[in-house]
Amino acid sequence: MTSNSVPQPLSAPRPSAGPALVGLFCLLWSSAFAVGKIALADCPPLLLLSLRFLLAGLLLLGACALAGRMKACSTTRSISASASAAWPRCRPPSPPSSSPPIPC
């Protein structure tokens, strides 16, 4: 028995958020210079840079939480994993060999 399936009508395409996101990016990018110039009058550069990165990280974490892409992880495990990948294990120096060096 073969069933003749009736094709379903295609749904209308949803409008893309791309142009709105590009506009938001341009607005944020262009305002960064003016805000930085004003903020540097009252704040040391290193503190301002640190605050910018902290704010950006918090915004990204909030966006990930809202999108449902946050994963629970153990802080200790993630720190130790990144530390072991970043720095090679320190080894004690090997003992000097008993044979004298070969002259050139």
N, C-alpha and C positions, 0 to 999 in steps of 0.2 A: 504494500500500500504506500503510495507516494502522496504526500500532502502538498498541495499547491500553496505555498506561502505567499501571502500578500505583502509586497514591500511596504515598509513603514515610511511615512513622510519624514523628510529630513527636518530637523529643528533649525530654526533661524540661528545663524551664528551670533554669539554674544559679542558685544563690543569689547575691544581690547583695552586693557589698562595701560598699554605702552605709552601712548602720547601723554597721558596724565603723569606717569612716572618720569618721563623725560622732562616735562615741564617742572616738576617738583625738584628734580636733580639740578636743573639749570638755575632755579631760584635759590636753592641752598648753596650751590657752588659760587654764584655771583655775590651772595651776601656774606660769604666767609671772609673776604678781604676786608670789607668795611667793619665787620664785627671784630676781627682780629686787630685792626688798627686802633679801634676804640679801646679794646680790652688791654692792649699792651701798655696803654698809658697808666693803668692802675694795677697791673699784674705782671710779675716776672715771667719771661718767656717759657722757662721750664715748667713752671706751675700751670701756665695756660695750656701748654702742650699736654701735660698730664691730665688736666681736667677734660680736654677735648677727647682724648683717647678713652678716658673713663666713661664719659657721656656716650660716646659711640658704642662702646662695648655693652653698656646697659641698654641702649636702644636696640641693639642687635639681639641681645638675650630676650628682651621683651617681645620683639617681633617673632623670634623662634618659638617662644612660649605660646603666643597667640596663634601661630600657624600649626601648633601641635608637633613641632619637630624637636622638642627638647627630649633628651634621653637622660635618665638618671644614671649617674656614674659615681663611683667612689672617688672622692677628692684625693685621698692618699694614693690610690692605685694610679690615677691619671698623672699625678705629679711625679711619682716614682718612674712611671713608664717614659714620660717625656724627659726626665732628667737622665735616665740611663741611655736614652737614644742620643741626647745632646752631648753628653760628656763621656768619653771612654773611661773605663775603670782604671783607677790608678794602681800601678803595680810597683812594688818596692824595687829599688835598683838591684840589678843582678850583681853578685859578688865578683870582684875582679878575678880575671883568670890568673892561674899560677905561672903560665908561660910568659916570658917577656915579649914586648911588642917586636914585630919584625921591622928592621930598619929599611928604609927606602933605598 
